[in-house]
Amino acid sequence: MTAYDIIIRPVITERSMAAVAEKKYVFEVAKTAGKIEIKKAVEEIFGVKVASVNTVTMRGKVKRMGAGRPGMTKTWKKAYVQLTADSKTIEFFEGMV
């Protein structure tokens, strides 16, 4: 599994953008990825130093699919990545704050 298989996409919300000032970034990651794998993947892709990683599994929600038929959205994993104080920032998020 490559670093690009582990980090699926950044999560862009008001709450995640407010945390960018404290060097905290939020990503959707592979469900099977562990904290150490996520740390190595972020360091490899963005060239930064990661202090800690927290993960949470977001359970799928029941949604209507068509005429009242129940369906489910997918279950996914979210990672909160805290960079070290001396690390550079991730440029991808700079223009969005």
KEGU-72979 format. One line per field, with one value per residue (C-alpha): residue number from 1; residue in one letter; x, y, z. Coordinates in steps of 0.05 Angstrom, whole numbers, plus 5000, padded with zeros to 4 digits. Layout:
! KEGU-72979
pos c(NUM; ...);
code c(a; ...);
px c(X; ...);
py c(Y; ...);
pz c(Z; ...);
This chain:
! KEGU-72979
pos c(1; 2; 3; 4; 5; 6; 7; 8; 9; 10; 11; 12; 13; 14; 15; 16; 17; 18; 19; 20; 21; 22; 23; 24; 25; 26; 27; 28; 29; 30; 31; 32; 33; 34; 35; 36; 37; 38; 39; 40; 41; 42; 43; 44; 45; 46; 47; 48; 49; 50; 51; 52; 53; 54; 55; 56; 57; 58; 59; 60; 61; 62; 63; 64; 65; 66; 67; 68; 69; 70; 71; 72; 73; 74; 75; 76; 77; 78; 79; 80; 81; 82; 83; 84; 85; 86; 87; 88; 89; 90; 91; 92; 93; 94; 95; 96; 97);
code c(m; t; a; y; d; i; i; i; r; p; v; i; t; e; r; s; m; a; a; v; a; e; k; k; y; v; f; e; v; a; k; t; a; g; k; i; e; i; k; k; a; v; e; e; i; f; g; v; k; v; a; s; v; n; t; v; t; m; r; g; k; v; k; r; m; g; a; g; r; p; g; m; t; k; t; w; k; k; a; y; v; q; l; t; a; d; s; k; t; i; e; f; f; e; g; m; v);
px c(5000; 5030; 5024; 4973; 4930; 4929; 4913; 4848; 4830; 4832; 4769; 4750; 4700; 4695; 4718; 4778; 4799; 4798; 4846; 4897; 4922; 4945; 4978; 4923; 4899; 4842; 4844; 4800; 4844; 4840; 4798; 4854; 4909; 4939; 4965; 5038; 5023; 4983; 5041; 5092; 5045; 5033; 5108; 5125; 5072; 5077; 5149; 5129; 5141; 5081; 5075; 5012; 4955; 4884; 4834; 4759; 4715; 4655; 4596; 4552; 4484; 4417; 4392; 4333; 4350; 4293; 4220; 4229; 4278; 4329; 4403; 4469; 4525; 4594; 4633; 4699; 4759; 4781; 4851; 4869; 4943; 4981; 5047; 5107; 5118; 5182; 5150; 5131; 5057; 5020; 5014; 4951; 4909; 4940; 4892; 4829; 4834);
py c(5000; 5066; 5133; 5156; 5094; 5111; 5186; 5189; 5263; 5324; 5340; 5412; 5439; 5503; 5465; 5433; 5499; 5533; 5480; 5495; 5555; 5505; 5460; 5408; 5377; 5328; 5274; 5217; 5155; 5081; 5041; 4991; 5043; 5049; 5112; 5096; 5084; 5149; 5187; 5160; 5173; 5247; 5258; 5226; 5263; 5333; 5333; 5354; 5327; 5296; 5301; 5258; 5224; 5213; 5171; 5161; 5115; 5152; 5105; 5106; 5141; 5114; 5153; 5147; 5118; 5133; 5123; 5112; 5055; 5057; 5055; 5070; 5119; 5088; 5080; 5116; 5133; 5204; 5223; 5285; 5300; 5347; 5374; 5391; 5465; 5469; 5435; 5474; 5479; 5440; 5488; 5454; 5484; 5555; 5588; 5560; 5592);
pz c(5000; 4979; 5016; 4964; 4978; 5053; 5047; 5006; 5010; 5057; 5096; 5082; 5133; 5175; 5236; 5201; 5170; 5239; 5264; 5209; 5250; 5303; 5250; 5255; 5190; 5176; 5123; 5100; 5104; 5086; 5135; 5145; 5158; 5227; 5261; 5246; 5172; 5168; 5201; 5151; 5092; 5111; 5123; 5055; 5014; 5044; 5072; 5143; 5214; 5248; 5324; 5333; 5297; 5323; 5284; 5286; 5246; 5217; 5214; 5152; 5158; 5137; 5077; 5030; 4962; 4915; 4936; 5010; 5004; 5059; 5041; 5075; 5062; 5067; 5132; 5129; 5173; 5191; 5216; 5255; 5242; 5289; 5262; 5306; 5324; 5281; 5220; 5158; 5141; 5087; 5028; 5001; 5057; 5055; 5005; 5038; 5107);
